[in-house]
């Protein structure tokens, strides 16, 4: 199973064997412990539930604590299901060893929140002229006719809340892994701020 939960630590640069500088993101990935196995017979589908992130027991509710205690696992902050069949059993650990340099992966995270933004920053509008005397600078312009349809169409690009949504970055390449420190270096940028939760899938 080539799926791991991790934490984005930030960006750095990595020097390849030929001396080329590679800009990459450092992810603290795993180890993720298997907390439950779901099968077609018992649950109607096949999946493996994994847990990540140490947390104090008082931060979890009793049903979740009981669920983890049944699996013999200490309190964990995040749980996730991975669809499909595999040979893992409850209590097994999934580490960064499932990835190797050169692997293609996709990383899912929650993008940085930008608050309420206008159309130039949110949608890339060009805006109006910036010279003195112009009355149209950063406004969205016309958003609909007055007589027909006499309304604004749903989906019209307007100012609003920007960011803080789930984003999946595909086509990323694993540059290096460090099994001792549970680190994965991925070429390029990934969504989310430092310390945010991300999901790496092979």
Secondary structure, DSSP 4 states (H G I P E B T S, - for coil): --EEEEEEEEEEEEE-TTS-EEEEEEEEE-PEEEEEEE-HHHHSS-EEEEEEEE--GGGS-HHHHHHHHHTT---EEEEEEEES--S--TT-EE-GGG--TT-EEEEEEEPPP-EEE-HHHHH-------STT-S-SS-----S-TTTT-SPPTT---SEEES-SEEEEEEEEEEEEETTTTEEEEES--SS-TT-EEEEE-
